Amino acid sequence: MSNVPEDLKYTEDHEWVMVEDNVATVGITDYAQVELGDITFVELPEDDITVIAGDEAATIESVKAASPVYTPVSGQVGEANIDLEETPENLNQDPYGAGWIFKVEMSAPDELEKLMTAAAYEDFIKSQEDQD
């Protein structure tokens, strides 16, 4: 079973969100990085762009495929993890730490209520695996 930290929120597209004050840090889940395989490149969002929940904000390329990363919340991108440009493998090695992708200053914090808890995300992953 994938590593699913209890203190984060999750999307059906396998992004995670950690909220501190009004800033949401976004990354991909352990399940997502395993599915992608070795990650070779990350196209990050530009700082200060405005994003709407569900927008494609970044792209991850792996040996298997290129995959979009959607923003789970609306707001302004405050910072992107530029370390990933040099070390995209951080997404594989530490998806919940050094592998964070971008931060959004939220304009609609109530959007967090639409995201899954860790338990709901674990159930979602299990249902995905059962379909395979």
C-alpha positions in Angstrom: 0.0 0.0 0.0 1.2 3.5 -0.8 2.3 6.0 1.8 -0.6 8.3 2.5 0.1 10.9 5.2 -2.9 11.6 7.5 -2.4 15.4 7.7 -2.8 16.1 3.9 -5.8 16.4 1.6 -5.9 14.5 -1.8 -7.5 14.7 -5.2 -8.7 12.0 -7.6 -5.8 13.1 -9.9 -3.3 12.0 -7.2 -2.2 15.4 -6.0 -1.7 16.2 -2.3 -2.3 19.5 -0.5 -0.8 20.7 2.8 -2.2 24.0 4.1 -0.3 26.4 6.4 -2.2 29.7 7.1 -3.6 30.5 3.6 -0.9 28.8 1.6 -1.5 25.4 -0.1 1.6 23.4 -0.9 0.9 20.9 -3.8 2.7 17.8 -4.9 2.0 14.3 -6.3 1.3 11.3 -4.1 3.5 8.3 -3.5 1.0 6.3 -5.5 1.3 8.7 -8.5 5.1 8.6 -8.5 5.1 4.8 -8.4 2.7 4.7 -11.3 4.8 7.2 -13.3 8.1 5.4 -12.8 11.4 7.3 -13.0 10.7 11.0 -13.3 13.0 12.8 -15.7 11.7 16.3 -16.0 9.3 18.7 -14.3 7.8 21.8 -16.0 6.9 24.1 -13.2 4.2 26.9 -13.1 5.4 30.5 -13.3 5.4 32.5 -10.0 2.6 34.9 -9.6 0.2 33.4 -12.1 -3.4 33.0 -11.1 -4.8 29.5 -11.2 -8.3 28.1 -10.8 -8.9 24.7 -9.1 -8.7 22.0 -11.8 -6.3 24.0 -14.0 -3.2 22.2 -15.3 -0.4 23.9 -13.4 2.7 21.8 -14.1 3.8 18.8 -16.2 5.8 15.8 -15.0 7.7 13.7 -17.6 8.8 10.2 -16.7 10.2 7.2 -18.6 6.6 6.1 -19.1 4.6 9.2 -19.9 4.1 12.9 -19.5 1.4 13.8 -16.9 -0.3 17.0 -16.0 -0.4 18.2 -12.4 -3.7 20.0 -11.7 -4.0 22.7 -9.0 -6.5 21.5 -6.3 -7.2 25.0 -5.2 -7.6 28.5 -6.8 -5.3 31.4 -6.1 -2.0 32.8 -7.0 1.2 30.7 -7.4 3.6 32.1 -4.9 6.5 29.8 -5.4 7.5 26.8 -7.4 10.1 24.2 -6.3 13.0 25.2 -8.7 15.1 22.4 -7.2 13.0 19.9 -9.2 14.5 21.4 -12.4 17.9 20.0 -11.4 16.7 17.0 -9.4 13.3 15.8 -10.7 14.0 12.4 -9.0 13.1 14.1 -5.7 9.5 13.4 -6.8 10.3 9.7 -6.7 12.5 9.7 -3.6 10.5 12.1 -1.3 7.1 13.0 -2.8 5.8 14.6 0.4 9.0 16.5 1.3 11.7 17.6 -1.2 9.3 16.7 -4.0 6.7 19.4 -3.4 5.9 21.1 -6.7 4.3 24.6 -6.1 2.6 26.7 -3.5 -0.7 28.6 -4.0 -1.9 31.5 -1.9 -5.6 30.5 -1.8 -8.4 32.7 -3.0 -11.1 30.3 -2.0 -10.1 28.2 1.0 -13.5 26.5 1.1 -12.4 24.5 -2.0 -10.4 22.3 0.5 -13.7 20.8 1.6 -14.0 19.1 -1.8 -10.7 17.2 -1.4 -10.4 13.8 0.1 -9.1 12.9 3.5 -6.2 10.3 3.8 -8.7 7.5 4.5 -10.9 8.5 1.6 -7.9 8.6 -0.7 -6.7 5.2 0.4 -10.2 3.8 -0.4 -10.0 5.6 -3.8 -6.6 4.0 -4.6 -7.9 0.6 -3.6 -10.9 1.0 -5.9 -8.5 2.0 -8.7 -6.3 -1.0 -8.1 -9.4 -3.3 -8.0 -10.3 -2.0 -11.5 -6.9 -3.0 -13.0 
